[in-house]
Amino acid sequence: MAEGDNKSENMLAQETAQLEEQLQGWGEVILAGDRVVRWEKPWFPGALMGGTTVLFLMIYYLDPSVLTGLSCAVMLLCLADYLVPTLAPRVFGSNKWTTEQQQRFHEICGNLVKTQRRTVGWWKRLFDLKGEKPKMYFASVISSLLAVAWIGQQVHNLFLTYLIVSFLLLLPGMNQHGVITKYACMAKREINKLLKQKEKKNE
């Protein structure tokens, strides 16, 4: 068991090092983005929501076709991939890269690798469920897809995308400041109260 854990840790460290190497040109930008999404300053959540809202209002106003929108998005990604590694050292100053920044960059890359592994793990578990319990797999997948289809029918796709993007951008900050834990505990307490009231009524 210890050998398996060591092998897994070594693979994790290797994958993290590879990702660090690939994203080295984006280091300063990633750290700046990390500070924003973790709400290091009180006005960062407002700035995030403001920027997201302006972007989606522009998309709504321009109303591009799917092909145009996809082409523009890929074009912007290509431009960023070319320009950011060149311009970032000039803007941020590569000589200011400290040990603390390197450590935080390493943590971010490690978290990205862990998230990727969890996603792959969930996908594998879903296919394991298909092999072990095909009826349960079928029922859960169909019901989930029906629920998503119903939500998609009730809410405009652009607004739904806006809500999802906003939530994902605010999630690290909410997690960092304990907002999710606070509301999860509140929900848990309310559910426990309801269960206790139901038990009393049954008695």
C-alpha positions in Angstrom: 0.0 0.0 0.0 2.8 2.4 0.9 4.5 1.6 -2.4 1.3 2.5 -4.3 1.0 5.8 -2.4 4.7 6.6 -3.1 4.2 5.9 -6.8 1.0 8.0 -6.9 2.9 10.9 -5.1 5.8 10.6 -7.5 3.5 10.7 -10.5 1.6 13.7 -9.0 4.9 15.5 -8.5 6.1 14.7 -12.0 2.8 15.8 -13.6 2.9 19.0 -11.5 6.5 19.7 -12.7 5.5 19.2 -16.3 2.5 21.6 -16.0 4.7 24.2 -14.3 7.1 24.0 -17.2 4.3 24.3 -19.7 2.8 27.3 -17.9 6.1 29.1 -17.0 5.4 31.9 -19.5 2.0 32.5 -17.9 3.3 32.5 -14.3 2.8 36.2 -13.5 -0.6 36.3 -15.1 -1.7 33.1 -13.3 -0.6 34.5 -9.9 -2.4 37.8 -10.6 -5.6 35.9 -11.6 -5.2 33.7 -8.5 -5.1 36.8 -6.2 -8.3 38.1 -7.9 -10.3 34.9 -7.7 -9.3 34.4 -4.1 -10.5 37.9 -3.2 -7.3 39.2 -1.7 -8.9 42.7 -1.8 -12.5 43.4 -0.9 -13.4 44.9 -4.3 -12.2 41.9 -6.3 -15.6 40.1 -6.3 -17.3 43.2 -7.6 -14.6 43.6 -10.3 -15.0 39.9 -11.3 -18.8 40.2 -11.6 -18.5 43.6 -13.4 -16.0 42.2 -16.0 -18.1 39.0 -16.5 -21.3 41.1 -16.9 -19.8 43.5 -19.4 -18.4 40.5 -21.5 -21.8 38.8 -21.6 -23.6 42.0 -22.4 -21.3 42.5 -25.3 -22.0 39.0 -26.5 -25.7 39.6 -26.1 -25.5 42.9 -28.0 -23.4 41.6 -30.9 -25.4 38.3 -31.0 -22.7 36.4 -33.0 -23.5 33.1 -34.6 -22.0 29.9 -33.0 -19.3 29.6 -35.6 -18.3 33.3 -35.3 -18.3 33.2 -31.5 -16.2 30.0 -31.6 -13.8 31.4 -34.1 -13.3 34.7 -32.1 -12.8 32.8 -28.9 -10.1 30.5 -30.4 -8.5 33.5 -32.1 -8.3 35.4 -28.7 -6.8 32.2 -27.1 -4.2 32.0 -29.9 -3.3 35.7 -29.5 -3.0 35.4 -25.7 -0.9 32.2 -26.1 1.5 34.1 -28.4 1.5 37.5 -26.6 1.3 36.8 -22.9 4.7 34.9 -22.5 6.3 37.7 -24.4 4.7 40.7 -22.7 4.2 39.4 -19.2 7.9 39.7 -18.1 8.0 43.3 -19.3 4.7 44.2 -17.6 5.3 42.4 -14.3 9.1 42.3 -14.3 10.7 38.8 -14.3 13.4 39.9 -11.8 10.7 40.3 -9.1 9.8 36.5 -9.1 10.3 35.5 -5.5 10.4 32.1 -3.6 7.0 32.8 -2.2 5.6 33.4 -5.7 7.2 30.2 -7.0 5.7 28.2 -4.1 2.2 29.6 -4.8 2.7 28.9 -8.5 3.7 25.3 -7.6 0.5 25.0 -5.4 -1.7 26.2 -8.2 -0.2 23.8 -10.7 -0.6 21.0 -8.1 -4.3 21.9 -7.5 -4.9 21.9 -11.3 -3.3 18.4 -11.6 -5.4 17.1 -8.7 -8.6 18.6 -10.2 -7.8 16.9 -13.5 -7.2 13.6 -11.7 -10.5 13.9 -9.8 -12.4 14.6 -13.1 -10.8 11.5 -14.8 -11.6 9.5 -11.6 -15.3 10.4 -11.7 -15.5 9.6 -15.4 -13.9 6.2 -14.7 -16.3 5.5 -11.8 -19.2 6.3 -14.1 -18.0 3.7 -16.6 -17.4 1.2 -13.8 -21.0 1.8 -12.7 -22.1 1.0 -16.2 -20.3 -2.3 -16.1 -21.4 -3.2 -12.5 -24.9 -1.8 -12.3 -26.2 -1.0 -15.8 -29.8 -0.3 -14.7 -28.7 2.2 -12.0 -26.3 3.8 -14.5 -29.0 4.1 -17.1 -31.5 5.6 -14.6 -29.1 8.1 -13.1 -27.7 9.3 -16.5 -31.1 9.6 -18.1 -32.7 11.4 -15.1 -29.7 13.8 -14.9 -29.8 14.6 -18.6 -33.6 15.2 -18.4 -33.1 17.6 -15.5 -30.4 19.5 -17.4 -32.6 19.6 -20.5 -35.5 20.9 -18.5 -33.3 23.7 -16.9 -31.9 24.5 -20.4 -35.5 24.9 -21.7 -36.6 27.1 -18.8 -33.6 29.5 -18.8 -32.0 31.4 -21.8 -28.7 29.7 -22.7 -26.6 32.9 -22.6 -28.0 33.8 -19.1 -27.4 30.2 -17.9 -23.8 30.3 -19.2 -23.4 33.7 -17.5 -24.6 32.2 -14.2 -22.3 29.1 -14.5 -19.2 31.2 -15.4 -20.0 33.7 -12.6 -20.3 30.9 -10.1 -17.1 29.2 -11.2 -15.2 32.5 -11.0 -16.6 33.3 -7.5 -16.1 29.7 -6.2 -12.4 29.9 -5.2 -13.1 33.2 -3.3 -16.2 31.8 -1.6 -14.2 28.7 -0.6 -11.2 30.8 0.6 -13.5 33.0 2.8 -15.6 30.2 4.2 -18.8 31.2 2.5 -19.6 27.7 1.2 -18.9 26.1 4.6 -21.1 28.7 6.4 -24.1 28.1 4.1 -23.6 24.4 4.0 -23.7 24.3 7.8 -26.8 26.5 7.8 -28.5 24.2 5.3 -27.5 21.1 7.4 -28.9 22.6 10.6 -32.2 23.4 8.8 -32.5 19.9 7.4 -31.8 18.4 10.8 -34.5 20.6 12.4 -37.0 19.5 9.7 -36.1 15.8 10.3 -36.5 16.2 14.1 -39.9 17.9 13.7 -41.0 15.1 11.4 -39.8 12.5 13.9 -41.8 14.3 16.7 -44.9 14.3 14.5 -44.6 10.6 13.8 -44.3 9.9 17.5 
